Amino acid sequence: MPKRNFNLEPRVDKLLEQYHAKQKAINPRITRQEIVNEAIKLYCLMEQRDTAEEMFEKSMEHRFQKYENRIASMIAAVGVDVAMILSETLETLAAYEENKNKAPSEVYSELRQEGVALFNRHRSFKLDSL
């Protein structure tokens, strides 16, 4: 392992000496070098953990954004469906009021004519287009 020399500020050196004295009470063989090695290792691991947490938060934020978009599109689709149902209900009520006095066979023939016209207007319904 390569040797490196570090110049510590007096305040940091004093803190290191105090910590070294406390650790010597627990483990008499511990050296200042071991304490510095452990401190640097823990610091580097902490920095890596912070980077990993940021990456995790970004990926979760991306996933949540996808879920929010899906939910928003589902809500919009339901809103369109509700509007369609409401519109159809209002049209049905208007048609009912309009045809209240007509005979059922007369209403049926009118609706049949409209259905045939609709069927003939749409290419997707025609058999010869298949």
C-alpha positions as CSV (number, residue, x, y, z in Angstrom):
1,M,0.0,0.0,0.0
2,P,1.5,3.4,-0.9
3,K,2.4,5.7,1.9
4,R,1.0,9.2,1.9
5,N,1.6,12.0,4.3
6,F,-1.2,14.3,5.4
7,N,-0.7,17.6,7.1
8,L,-3.5,18.0,9.6
9,E,-4.7,21.3,10.9
10,P,-3.9,21.8,14.6
11,R,-7.5,21.6,15.6
12,V,-8.0,18.3,13.6
13,D,-4.8,16.9,15.1
14,K,-6.0,17.7,18.6
15,L,-9.4,16.0,17.8
16,L,-7.5,13.0,16.5
17,E,-5.3,12.8,19.7
18,Q,-8.4,13.0,21.9
19,Y,-10.1,10.2,19.9
20,H,-6.9,8.1,19.9
21,A,-6.7,8.4,23.7
22,K,-10.3,7.2,24.1
23,Q,-9.7,4.3,21.7
24,K,-6.5,3.3,23.5
25,A,-8.6,2.7,26.6
26,I,-10.7,0.2,24.6
27,N,-7.9,-1.2,22.5
28,P,-4.3,-0.4,23.6
29,R,-2.8,-1.5,20.3
30,I,-4.7,0.9,18.1
31,T,-2.6,3.4,16.2
32,R,-3.3,6.9,14.8
33,Q,-2.8,5.5,11.3
34,E,-5.6,2.9,11.8
35,I,-7.9,5.6,13.1
36,V,-7.2,7.8,10.1
37,N,-7.6,4.8,7.7
38,E,-10.9,3.9,9.2
39,A,-12.1,7.5,9.2
40,I,-11.2,8.0,5.5
41,K,-12.8,4.6,4.6
42,L,-16.0,5.5,6.4
43,Y,-16.1,8.9,4.8
44,C,-15.7,7.4,1.3
45,L,-18.4,4.9,2.0
46,M,-20.7,7.7,3.3
47,E,-20.1,9.6,0.1
48,Q,-20.9,6.5,-2.0
49,R,-24.0,6.0,0.0
50,D,-25.1,9.5,-0.6
51,T,-24.6,9.0,-4.4
52,A,-26.5,5.7,-4.3
53,E,-29.4,7.4,-2.4
54,E,-29.5,10.1,-5.0
55,M,-29.6,7.6,-7.8
56,F,-32.3,5.6,-6.0
57,E,-34.4,8.8,-5.5
58,K,-34.1,9.7,-9.1
59,S,-35.2,6.3,-10.3
60,M,-38.1,6.3,-7.9
61,E,-39.1,9.8,-8.9
62,H,-39.1,8.6,-12.6
63,R,-41.3,5.6,-11.7
64,F,-43.7,7.7,-9.7
65,Q,-43.9,10.2,-12.6
66,K,-44.8,7.3,-14.9
67,Y,-47.5,6.2,-12.5
68,E,-48.9,9.7,-12.2
69,N,-49.0,10.0,-16.0
70,R,-50.8,6.7,-16.3
71,I,-53.3,7.7,-13.6
72,A,-53.9,11.1,-15.2
73,S,-54.6,9.5,-18.6
74,M,-57.0,7.0,-17.0
75,I,-58.8,9.8,-15.2
76,A,-59.0,11.7,-18.5
77,A,-60.4,8.6,-20.3
78,V,-63.0,8.1,-17.6
79,G,-63.9,11.8,-17.9
80,V,-64.4,11.4,-21.6
81,D,-66.5,8.2,-21.1
82,V,-68.7,10.0,-18.5
83,A,-69.2,12.9,-20.9
84,M,-70.2,10.5,-23.7
85,I,-72.6,8.7,-21.4
86,L,-74.1,12.0,-20.2
87,S,-74.4,13.3,-23.8
88,E,-76.1,10.0,-24.9
89,T,-78.4,10.1,-22.0
90,L,-79.5,13.7,-22.7
91,E,-80.0,12.8,-26.4
92,T,-82.0,9.7,-25.5
93,L,-84.2,11.8,-23.2
94,A,-84.7,14.4,-25.9
95,A,-85.5,11.7,-28.4
96,Y,-87.9,10.1,-25.9
97,E,-89.7,13.4,-25.4
98,E,-89.8,13.9,-29.2
99,N,-91.1,10.5,-30.0
100,K,-93.4,10.1,-27.0
101,N,-96.5,10.2,-29.2
102,K,-95.2,8.0,-32.0
103,A,-95.9,4.4,-32.5
104,P,-93.0,2.0,-31.6
105,S,-92.9,0.6,-35.2
106,E,-92.5,4.2,-36.6
107,V,-89.6,4.9,-34.1
108,Y,-88.0,1.5,-35.1
109,S,-88.2,2.3,-38.8
110,E,-86.5,5.7,-38.4
111,L,-83.8,4.2,-36.2
112,R,-83.3,1.4,-38.7
113,Q,-82.8,3.9,-41.5
114,E,-80.3,5.8,-39.5
115,G,-78.4,2.6,-38.6
116,V,-78.2,1.5,-42.3
117,A,-77.0,5.0,-43.3
118,L,-74.4,4.9,-40.6
119,F,-73.3,1.4,-41.6
120,N,-72.9,2.4,-45.2
121,R,-71.0,5.6,-44.4
122,H,-68.2,3.9,-42.6
123,R,-65.7,1.9,-44.7
124,S,-64.7,-0.2,-41.7
125,F,-68.2,-1.7,-41.7
126,K,-68.3,-2.6,-45.4
127,L,-67.5,-6.2,-46.2
128,D,-66.0,-5.5,-49.6
129,S,-63.2,-3.4,-47.9
130,L,-61.9,-6.5,-46.2
